[in-house]
Amino acid sequence: MATSVTLNTGAQMPIVGLGTWKSPPGKVTEAVKAAIAAGYRHVDGALVYKNEPEVGEGVESMIKDGVVKREDLFIVSKLWCTFHEKSLVKKGCEQTLSDLKLDYLDLYLVHWPVGFKAGDDLFPTDSEGQFISDNTHFLETWEGMEELVDAGLVKAIGVSNFNKDQIEAILNKPGLKYKPANNQVECHPYLTQEKLISYCHAQGISVTAYSPLGSPDRPWAKPDDPSLLEEPTIKAIAQKYNKTAAQVLIRFHIQRNVIAIPKSITPQRIQENFQVFDFELSEEDMKTILSFNRNWRVCPMQSSKKHKDYPFHTEF
C-alpha cells in the first residue's frame, strides 16, 4: 500500500499528515510530538493558524531527541493573503521559517487565491465586513513563489482553495517556471470534489484534503449542520471493518490517491488517524461514501465573496 504520493518534483509526500488548523498554541507542541512518535512524517501548518512557533518546537524537540532527522519530515506551510504582493512573498515565507526554526519547507502553498491589503492586520475588513483586496493578481504572487524555490527556501510550491480556472491560469502563464505541485482543498464526503481532483491529477498536480473529517470543531458550526462522524451509514461501514468513522473517512481519501491531513490534539486520536493502512474499503463502500456529496462547505470564505478572485463562484 502506497503511504506517499509522488509530486511532480519527484519528491514523496506522505499521504497522511497532521493538520494544525485550530490547534491551540498550548497543545500543538505535544500534538506534533505525539504524531511523530506515532509514525507521522508530514505536518501541515500555516502562518494564519498563529501556532507555528509551537509546531516548530515539537519538530525541533523530536529532531533533538534523535527520533527523526529533518530530511525524514515533510513540512508544509502557506503564504497568507496579506503577503500576495510579489515583493512581500519572501517576507511571508521567512516569517514562517523563523517561527518554525527551519531553513526550508518541503511544500509552500498560496493559502487562498485572494489577496488582502498588506499590513499587520491579517483580516483587513471594510465597513460591510468584506475583506479588503490588495488589487494584486495571484499570477504575480506565483512569480514570488517561484523565486523561493530558486532561493532554496522551499522545495516545492503549490496552491490552496484554487478552482480549475485559476490553476489553468497558472499553467498557461507565459514564462511559467514551476508548475504547482499540489492543490490543498476542502474535501470530505459532503464535498467530494470529483471534478477538481480528476482535473488536478490529469495535470500532474497532487491534491490534499483539508477538513477530511468535516471539521466538527469549526468555530462557526451550527447545531443543525450535518455531522460526518455521526452519519449512521459511515458508522455502519466503520463497524464492518472494525474501524472508527474517522479512520474510514481518512481511508476514503487514501483510496482516491488524495493526501489527508486530519487535525487532532488528542494522542489516542492522533494514533488512530494514522492506523489506516491495514484495511481497504470495497468499491461498493467507496461508492456509498461518494454518494453523500451535497457540495456543502465548512470553509466558504464568505467575507471574500465580492473579491475578484473568489474561488467558489464556479462549479469547480
C-alpha angles and dihedrals in degrees: 000000000000109000092185141043121228112234123214086256090062092250121133114237114196108242094224121049137168113259117213105185108128093008104139115239091240092056107033098077090060091043091055091048092048090049094051090046089052092054103267114143098175124074122182121204145145140208091243092059086072093216104090095113089059093044086053091051090055092050093045093050093052091048091048091050090054093242091125140000121234091247090057090061130080109208121189129190137165138231109238122232095251090065098057096114105102091236092055100049094087091049091054092049094045090052090056093045091050092048091049092042090230131132096213142014123224092217132009121190135196095241096213133358089237121092120214129203108281120248143084093300104088091195107039107184135187127224090278093054093252119136113256114242123227090211092236123133121229090236090070089044087054091056088055089050091052089054089058090059091051090048090053093240093119132025097208138009133210146151139255131209091007119145126220095267091051093050089046089053089057094045091050094044112128109246094016108176103183129022117223108269095201144015113205111202139161107270135166135124093289089053106029097170093205096160096045093046093048091049093049093046090049088055093049092252117136120223128222120198115219121194088023090168093048093261098265090184097056109139094232098051115142122213093243096049113120115260119213096194089056096044105126094217092052091047089051092051089049092052091051091059094037089243136120123261088248091054090052091049092051093045089052089064095043091056090054089052088248120141114235127204108190113187122222137148094193111098093214093052092043088057093044092051089058095049093085103107099079100069140043129214114231119245088250093054090048089053091048092051092047089053090068090075112130099153089248115161129206088192111038091154089222094181091066097050092113094046113115090233098045102146104208104065091088127068093253 
